[in-house]
Amino acid sequence: MLRLIALFSLASLLGVWLIYPIVMAALARLAARRRSVLVADANDPTVSVIIATRDDIETTRRRIANCLETSYDHAKLDVVVAVDRRVSGSEWRALESTDQSVLVVTGDEPGGKAATLNAAVRVCRGDILVFGDAHQRWHPEAIGQLVAALRAPRVGAVSGCLEIPKTGAHRSIAERYWLFERWLRRSEAVVHSSVGVTGAIWAVRASLWTPLPSHLILDDVFAPMQIVMRGYRVGFVSSARAIETRRHDAAQEYHRKVRTLTGVIQVCTWLPQVLSPIRNPIWPQFIVHKLLRLLTPYWVAAIGLWMAAVAVRSVAGSLSVASAIVLAGAAAICFAHSGIMKAARETIVSAALLQAAVVVGTVNGFRGRWNVWHPERSSLRGSLTLLGAEEQSPMNVASIGTLVEP
């Protein structure tokens, strides 16, 4: 039975992480031949750039300056800085002196990114809304590239391309994963739509925007999926580049993954139409890309248990195998301080943290814990608390569509 479970787990891993991407890439090549080439339009639409922030003023000021470096027509551009009401104050008004096209607003109650974005969109005058964060730098042509992509028929939103510079001589697992994720989203967008957008740089037709629910975690999945289910496509623009300026260590990456994976469950809970193959035109992509991936640590655990059982049985029946294991352990100790072992150790730790984030994120989601913006709420110790007695009761399946922030 354990072997059968392990074989099923291995097949599932290969299907989600290898076969699905290959199929999407092949379909994208076929679909690309049918896509029409866009013709430039001299009548550029008006654009509102929205920067939602709770960072310090100087960081936000530099971000505004970067937005104003765009090659897009400044006469048709305005920048709305939306400040989370939990950090807002009168001193933020000084940012409006940066340029006459800059407007500062305070986010709605009860705070958080979704409420902040809602307040920003209400004051926007642009036909196109372009969203970004405070810690990236956009290429001067990025806004124009996003706007051009939205001229395609039935394209309602488009994602830009976030580039994460290498932090060392070799890319970390998180950095390599992002390269893979970006490539896959590009393929999905050519076939039909990207499953979500890059929150650091994306754009939507203002006429398609709908207010976000308070306490929403993944606005960059919830909003584009709403657009997809209204019959529009979500594109991906590789030439609309944003450069990440922050450097995340393993712990920060872990907390970020816990937050985003909890958000995936929240999207399914608050927007249950995404789970319907009738309502969701990219239902297969959403299921494989967003949901089946959440089973990865459990599939890996099943394979690991089977391998451990095989190893124990082999050791018990063969002295030579046991000797080989002892020699391998001794060699590992000898090379424990070498560069190769250090790199291997860091890779294993990063991979383990990412898989732990999946477990904690799914536990958060199925218990309805949406307040995951603070690191202590997504700690490994906190995940153990979630599994024990706590002030919250487990989620009632019958109420999956009506969960609210505790």
C-alpha positions as CSV (number, residue, x, y, z in Angstrom):
1,M,0.0,0.0,0.0
2,L,2.8,2.4,0.9
3,R,4.5,1.7,-2.5
4,L,1.2,2.4,-4.3
5,I,0.8,5.7,-2.5
6,A,4.4,6.6,-3.2
7,L,4.0,5.8,-6.9
8,F,0.8,7.9,-7.1
9,S,2.5,10.8,-5.3
10,L,5.4,10.6,-7.7
11,A,3.1,10.6,-10.7
12,S,1.2,13.6,-9.2
13,L,4.5,15.5,-8.7
14,L,5.5,14.9,-12.2
15,G,2.1,15.9,-13.5
16,V,1.9,19.2,-11.6
17,W,5.6,20.3,-11.9
18,L,6.7,18.8,-15.2
19,I,3.9,17.6,-17.5
20,Y,1.6,20.6,-16.9
21,P,4.3,23.2,-17.7
22,I,5.4,21.3,-20.8
23,V,1.8,21.0,-22.1
24,M,1.2,24.8,-21.4
25,A,4.4,25.7,-23.3
26,A,3.3,23.5,-26.3
27,L,-0.2,25.0,-26.3
28,A,1.3,28.5,-26.0
29,R,3.4,28.0,-29.1
30,L,0.4,26.9,-31.1
31,A,-1.7,29.8,-29.8
32,A,1.0,32.4,-30.5
33,R,0.6,31.7,-34.2
34,R,-3.0,32.7,-34.0
35,R,-2.5,36.0,-32.1
36,S,-2.9,39.1,-34.2
37,V,-0.2,41.8,-34.1
38,L,-1.4,45.0,-32.5
39,V,-1.3,48.3,-34.3
40,A,-0.2,51.4,-32.5
41,D,-2.9,53.8,-31.5
42,A,-2.1,57.5,-31.5
43,N,-4.9,58.2,-29.0
44,D,-3.3,57.0,-25.8
45,P,-5.7,56.6,-22.9
46,T,-5.4,58.4,-19.6
47,V,-3.5,56.4,-16.9
48,S,-3.7,56.4,-13.2
49,V,-0.7,54.8,-11.4
50,I,-1.6,53.5,-7.9
51,I,1.1,53.0,-5.3
52,A,-0.4,51.4,-2.2
53,T,2.1,51.8,0.7
54,R,2.7,51.5,4.4
55,D,6.4,52.2,4.0
56,D,8.3,55.3,5.1
57,I,7.9,58.6,3.2
58,E,11.4,58.6,1.7
59,T,10.9,55.2,0.1
60,T,7.6,56.3,-1.3
61,R,9.1,59.6,-2.6
62,R,11.7,57.6,-4.5
63,R,9.0,55.4,-5.9
64,I,7.0,58.4,-7.1
65,A,10.1,59.8,-8.8
66,N,10.6,56.5,-10.6
67,C,6.9,56.5,-11.8
68,L,7.4,60.0,-13.2
69,E,10.5,58.9,-15.2
70,T,8.1,57.1,-17.5
71,S,8.2,57.8,-21.2
72,Y,4.4,57.8,-21.3
73,D,2.7,61.1,-22.0
74,H,2.7,63.0,-18.6
75,A,-0.3,65.0,-19.7
76,K,-2.3,61.7,-19.6
77,L,-0.8,60.4,-16.4
78,D,-1.4,60.8,-12.7
79,V,0.0,59.1,-9.7
80,V,-2.2,58.2,-6.7
81,V,-0.3,57.3,-3.5
82,A,-2.6,55.4,-1.2
83,V,-1.4,55.2,2.4
84,D,-2.6,52.5,4.7
85,R,-4.7,54.4,7.3
86,R,-2.8,52.6,10.1
87,V,0.3,54.6,9.2
88,S,-1.3,57.7,7.6
89,G,-0.6,61.2,8.9
90,S,-0.6,64.8,7.8
91,E,3.1,64.6,6.9
92,W,2.2,62.4,3.9
93,R,0.6,65.4,2.2
94,A,4.1,66.7,1.5
95,L,4.4,64.1,-1.3
96,E,1.9,66.0,-3.3
97,S,4.4,68.8,-3.8
98,T,6.5,66.3,-5.8
99,D,4.4,67.0,-8.9
100,Q,1.0,68.4,-9.7
101,S,-0.1,65.0,-11.0
102,V,0.6,63.3,-7.6
103,L,-2.4,62.8,-5.2
104,V,-2.2,61.3,-1.7
105,V,-5.2,59.5,-0.2
106,T,-5.8,57.6,3.0
107,G,-7.0,54.0,2.8
108,D,-10.4,53.0,4.0
109,E,-11.3,51.3,7.3
110,P,-10.2,48.9,8.7
111,G,-6.8,49.3,6.9
112,G,-4.8,46.8,4.9
113,K,-3.9,46.7,1.3
114,A,-7.4,45.9,-0.1
115,A,-9.0,48.7,1.7
116,T,-6.2,51.0,0.7
117,L,-6.6,50.1,-3.0
118,N,-10.3,50.7,-2.8
119,A,-9.8,54.3,-1.6
120,A,-7.2,54.9,-4.3
121,V,-9.4,53.7,-7.2
122,R,-12.3,55.9,-6.2
123,V,-10.2,59.1,-6.9
124,C,-8.6,57.8,-10.1
125,R,-9.4,59.6,-13.3
126,G,-7.6,57.3,-15.7
127,D,-9.1,54.9,-18.2
128,I,-6.3,52.5,-17.3
129,L,-5.3,51.6,-13.7
130,V,-1.7,50.6,-13.2
131,F,-0.8,49.1,-9.8
132,G,2.6,48.8,-8.1
133,D,4.3,48.5,-4.8
134,A,6.8,50.8,-3.1
135,H,10.0,48.7,-3.4
136,Q,10.3,48.1,-7.2
137,R,11.7,50.3,-10.0
138,W,9.9,50.3,-13.3
139,H,11.6,50.6,-16.7
140,P,10.6,53.9,-18.4
141,E,8.7,52.0,-21.1
142,A,6.8,49.8,-18.7
143,I,3.6,51.8,-18.5
144,G,3.4,52.2,-22.3
145,Q,3.9,48.5,-22.8
146,L,1.1,47.6,-20.4
147,V,-1.3,50.1,-22.1
148,A,-0.4,48.8,-25.5
149,A,-1.2,45.2,-24.5
150,L,-4.6,46.3,-23.2
151,R,-5.6,47.4,-26.7
152,A,-6.0,43.8,-27.7
153,P,-9.7,42.7,-28.0
154,R,-11.1,41.1,-24.8
155,V,-7.9,41.7,-22.8
156,G,-9.1,43.1,-19.5
157,A,-5.9,43.1,-17.4
158,V,-2.2,42.5,-18.0
159,S,0.7,41.6,-15.7
160,G,4.2,43.0,-16.0
161,C,7.4,41.2,-15.6
162,L,9.1,41.3,-12.1
163,E,12.9,40.7,-12.2
164,I,14.7,39.6,-9.1
165,P,18.4,40.2,-9.3
166,K,20.7,37.4,-8.1
167,T,21.7,37.8,-4.4
168,G,25.0,35.9,-4.8
169,A,27.1,33.8,-7.2
170,H,24.2,31.4,-7.6
171,R,20.4,31.9,-7.5
172,S,18.5,30.7,-4.4
173,I,15.7,28.2,-4.7
174,A,13.2,31.0,-4.3
175,E,14.8,33.0,-7.1
176,R,14.9,30.0,-9.4
177,Y,11.3,29.2,-8.5
178,W,10.3,32.7,-9.5
179,L,12.0,32.3,-12.9
180,F,10.0,29.1,-13.5
181,E,6.7,30.8,-12.3
182,R,7.2,33.8,-14.5
183,W,7.8,31.5,-17.5
184,L,4.7,29.5,-16.7
185,R,2.5,32.5,-16.3
186,R,3.7,33.8,-19.7
187,S,2.7,30.5,-21.3
188,E,-0.7,30.5,-19.6
189,A,-1.4,34.1,-20.7
190,V,-0.7,33.2,-24.4
191,V,-3.1,30.2,-24.2
192,H,-5.8,32.2,-22.5
193,S,-5.0,34.0,-19.2
194,S,-2.3,34.1,-16.5
195,V,-3.5,32.6,-13.3
196,G,-3.0,35.8,-11.3
197,V,-0.8,38.8,-11.9
198,T,2.4,40.2,-10.5
199,G,1.3,42.6,-7.7
200,A,4.5,44.7,-8.3
201,I,3.4,45.8,-11.8
202,W,0.0,45.1,-13.5
203,A,-2.8,47.1,-15.2
204,V,-6.5,46.8,-15.7
205,R,-9.2,48.6,-17.6
206,A,-10.8,51.0,-15.0
207,S,-14.3,50.0,-16.3
208,L,-13.7,46.4,-15.1
209,W,-12.5,47.2,-11.6
210,T,-14.8,46.2,-8.7
211,P,-14.1,47.0,-5.0
212,L,-12.2,44.4,-3.1
213,P,-13.4,42.8,0.2
214,S,-11.7,43.9,3.4
215,H,-9.0,41.7,4.7
216,L,-8.3,40.3,1.3
217,I,-4.8,38.8,1.1
218,L,-4.2,38.2,-2.6
219,D,-5.6,41.1,-4.6
220,D,-3.4,40.1,-7.5
221,V,-5.3,36.8,-7.8
222,F,-8.8,37.8,-6.7
223,A,-9.1,40.8,-9.0
224,P,-7.8,39.2,-12.2
225,M,-9.8,36.0,-11.6
226,Q,-13.0,38.1,-11.4
227,I,-12.1,39.6,-14.7
228,V,-11.5,36.2,-16.3
229,M,-14.9,35.0,-15.2
230,R,-16.5,38.1,-16.8
231,G,-15.2,36.8,-20.2
232,Y,-11.9,38.8,-20.5
233,R,-8.4,37.6,-20.8
234,V,-5.4,38.4,-18.5
235,G,-2.2,38.9,-20.4
236,F,1.5,38.9,-19.6
237,V,3.9,41.5,-20.9
238,S,7.5,40.5,-20.7
239,S,8.8,43.9,-21.9
240,A,7.0,45.7,-19.0
241,R,9.8,45.3,-16.5
242,A,10.0,46.0,-12.8
243,I,13.2,45.5,-10.8
244,E,12.9,44.3,-7.2
245,T,15.1,46.3,-4.9
246,R,14.6,44.3,-1.7
247,R,16.6,41.2,-0.6
248,H,14.6,38.5,1.2
249,D,16.4,36.0,3.4
250,A,15.0,32.5,3.9
251,A,12.8,33.5,6.9
252,Q,11.3,36.5,5.0
253,E,10.6,34.3,2.0
254,Y,9.0,31.7,4.3
255,H,6.6,34.3,5.8
256,R,5.8,35.6,2.3
257,K,4.9,32.1,1.1
258,V,2.7,31.4,4.1
259,R,0.8,34.6,3.4
260,T,0.3,34.0,-0.3
261,L,-0.6,30.3,0.1
262,T,-3.1,31.2,2.8
263,G,-4.5,33.7,0.3
264,V,-5.0,31.0,-2.3
265,I,-7.4,29.2,0.1
266,Q,-9.1,32.5,0.8
267,V,-9.7,33.2,-2.9
268,C,-11.4,29.8,-3.2
269,T,-13.5,30.6,-0.1
270,W,-14.5,34.2,-1.0
271,L,-14.7,33.6,-4.8
272,P,-16.0,30.1,-5.0
273,Q,-16.8,30.5,-8.7
274,V,-13.1,29.8,-9.4
275,L,-13.8,26.2,-8.5
276,S,-16.6,25.8,-11.0
277,P,-15.5,24.4,-14.5
278,I,-18.6,26.1,-15.9
279,R,-18.0,29.6,-14.5
280,N,-14.2,29.6,-14.7
281,P,-12.8,29.4,-18.3
282,I,-9.3,28.6,-17.0
283,W,-10.5,26.1,-14.4
284,P,-7.9,23.4,-15.3
285,Q,-5.1,25.9,-15.0
286,F,-6.3,27.3,-11.7
287,I,-6.8,23.8,-10.2
288,V,-3.3,22.6,-11.2
289,H,-1.4,25.8,-10.8
290,K,-2.9,27.0,-7.6
291,L,-4.5,24.1,-5.7
292,L,-2.8,20.9,-6.6
293,R,0.6,22.5,-5.8
294,L,-0.6,22.7,-2.2
295,L,-0.4,18.9,-2.0
296,T,3.3,18.9,-2.8
297,P,4.7,18.5,0.7
298,Y,2.3,15.6,1.3
299,W,3.4,13.8,-1.9
300,V,7.0,14.3,-1.0
301,A,6.4,13.0,2.5
302,A,4.7,9.8,1.1
303,I,7.7,9.2,-1.2
304,G,10.1,9.8,1.6
305,L,8.4,7.3,3.9
306,W,8.4,4.7,1.2
307,M,12.2,5.3,0.6
308,A,12.9,5.1,4.3
309,A,11.0,1.8,4.6
310,V,12.9,0.4,1.7
311,A,16.2,1.6,3.2
312,V,15.4,0.0,6.6
313,R,14.5,-3.3,5.0
314,S,17.7,-3.2,2.9
315,V,19.9,-2.5,5.9
316,A,18.2,-5.2,7.9
317,G,18.9,-7.8,5.2
318,S,22.4,-6.7,4.0
319,L,25.5,-5.9,5.9
320,S,27.1,-4.4,2.8
321,V,24.3,-1.8,2.5
322,A,24.7,-0.9,6.1
323,S,28.4,-0.4,5.7
324,A,27.9,1.8,2.7
325,I,25.5,4.0,4.7
326,V,28.1,4.3,7.5
327,L,30.8,5.2,5.0
328,A,28.5,7.8,3.3
329,G,27.8,9.4,6.7
330,A,31.5,9.5,7.6
331,A,32.2,11.2,4.2
332,A,29.4,13.8,4.8
333,I,31.0,14.6,8.2
334,C,34.4,15.1,6.6
335,F,33.1,17.5,4.0
336,A,30.6,19.2,6.3
337,H,32.5,22.5,6.2
338,S,33.2,22.5,2.5
339,G,31.6,25.0,0.1
340,I,29.6,22.2,-1.6
341,M,28.1,21.0,1.7
342,K,27.3,24.5,2.7
343,A,25.5,25.2,-0.5
344,A,23.7,21.8,-0.2
345,R,22.7,22.6,3.4
346,E,21.3,26.0,2.4
347,T,19.4,24.5,-0.4
348,I,17.9,21.8,1.8
349,V,16.9,24.3,4.5
350,S,15.3,26.6,1.9
351,A,13.4,23.8,0.3
352,A,12.2,22.6,3.7
353,L,11.0,26.1,4.7
354,L,9.1,26.4,1.4
355,Q,7.3,23.1,2.0
356,A,6.6,24.1,5.6
357,A,5.1,27.3,4.3
358,V,2.7,25.2,2.2
359,V,1.6,23.2,5.2
360,V,1.1,26.3,7.4
361,G,-0.7,28.2,4.6
362,T,-3.2,25.4,4.0
363,V,-3.8,25.0,7.8
364,N,-4.4,28.8,8.0
365,G,-6.8,28.6,5.1
366,F,-8.8,25.7,6.3
367,R,-9.1,27.3,9.7
368,G,-10.1,30.6,8.3
369,R,-7.1,32.5,9.7
370,W,-6.8,35.5,7.3
371,N,-4.7,37.8,9.5
372,V,-1.3,36.6,8.3
373,W,0.4,40.0,7.7
374,H,2.6,39.7,10.8
375,P,5.5,37.3,10.9
376,E,4.6,35.9,14.3
377,R,1.2,34.9,12.9
378,S,2.9,32.6,10.4
379,S,5.8,31.2,12.5
380,L,6.5,27.5,12.7
381,R,5.6,27.6,16.4
382,G,2.4,29.3,15.5
383,S,1.6,26.5,13.0
384,L,1.8,24.0,15.8
385,T,-0.5,26.1,17.9
386,L,-3.0,26.0,15.0
387,L,-3.1,22.3,15.2
388,G,-3.9,22.3,18.9
389,A,-6.6,23.9,21.1
390,E,-7.1,27.5,20.2
391,E,-9.6,30.3,20.5
392,Q,-10.8,29.5,16.9
393,S,-12.8,26.5,16.0
394,P,-12.2,24.5,12.8
395,M,-13.8,25.8,9.6
396,N,-17.3,24.6,9.0
397,V,-17.5,23.3,5.4
398,A,-21.1,24.5,5.1
399,S,-20.0,28.1,5.7
400,I,-17.0,28.1,3.4
401,G,-18.5,30.9,1.3
402,T,-19.2,33.2,4.2
403,L,-15.9,33.3,6.2
404,V,-14.9,36.6,7.6
405,E,-11.9,37.9,9.5
406,P,-12.0,36.6,13.1
